[in-house]
């Protein structure tokens, strides 16, 4: 995993968001095994307690599960993963629409911008 953590927000929250995005996007598929807390903490250059806190939060949310003898895994619950994907997408859209309103761009203008940018991405 590539970790780009900044000091402007709590590190554990950034770790949670990073892993959630990897799960929602399919980069971490259902059932994927996680490295140990110490390995992940070393990779992300964070304290193991911080990583443990983030992983515990992901377990609480139902996105990770722990098998005490084998380790941590991404949930197999595809409904939970789809719920997360929709939640992330909705949050992005809400932020985007808020910015468009601040810029004074109406619904038709937003739709036109989306079409233009979508076409650019296809080429």
Buried (B, 14 or more C-beta within 10 A) or exposed (E): EEEEBEEEEEBBEBBBEBBBBBBBEEEBEBEBEBBEBEEBBEEBEBEBEBBBBBBBBBBEBBBBBEEEEEEBBBBEBEEBBEBBBEEBEEEEEEEEEEEBEEEEBEEEEBEEEEEEEEEEEEE
